[in-house]
Amino acid sequence: MILSLVVIAGFESSLGSTVAAPALFVEEPTSSTEGADDVEATVKVDSLANQATNQSEQIAVTAKLPQQISKFDTLMKRIGEESGYDWRFMSAIAYCESRFKEGLVSKRGAAGLMQVMPIVARHFKVPVSHIYNTETNVRLACRLLAEFETMLRMPESTPDYDRLSIILASYNAGVGHVQDARRLAKADGANPNSWAVVSKYLKLKADPAYYTRSEVKAGRFSGSRETLGFVELAMSKYSDYCEIAW
């Protein structure tokens, strides 16, 4: 409410009589729009606050829901359940190999989602042309992973991180080079089931002092940088996928 001063003062006569003066303050009517503006502003503030709360609640709910990794999630889950491999682990390999591009073919002839080589198809007595079929491509990759795991014969007590990393290295570099690194490690009294140890010996296989040793069957290996990078990225993606999808 707005008040204004009215400049009409009373005075006191010399005889002491007092002339009544009008009130010094009188009420001025409130503007017809001011009250409405205040109410409108309050409503707007409340509305924004409610929107912010609703958005926060929606974000919190969404964060708890499983997210899609790729359009191949259903296929990966089905084959993963059949093969015994975590579908998110397989998805991580697909990301690293092809960024989920099923039509990708490398200069060396590796094809599809999992970049399966023609020699892998022939090894499992599957027509080479079938590696371009996405389901067959993923199945062949899983069969290869399982075969590598059997060949590596790591004890059941091997931590998952080490076991999966060593399998990934075999998938990328070839199981022969990985077995060489493990044999070198064992001969030197190191743990052949530790990824930290195996990765060290994979790098050393570029050195004549190591690749000429009797433990080495697959010869010199100069691709350790690529292999270690592949394993690191795949394990990182696998960890990420386990956080967002289940």
Secondary structure, DSSP 8 states (H G I E B T S, - for coil): -EEEE------B-TTS-B-----SEEEE---TTHHHHHHHHHHHHHHHHHHHHHHHHHHHHHHTS-----TTHHHHHHHHHHHTS-HHHHHHHHHHHHTT-TT-B-TT--BTTTTB-HHHHHHTT--GGGGGSHHHHHHHHHHHHHHHHHHHT--TTS-HHHHHHHHHHHHHH-HHHHHHHHHHHHHTT--TT-HHHHHHHHHHTTSHHHHTSTT-SS-----HHHHHHHHHHHHHHHHHHHHH--
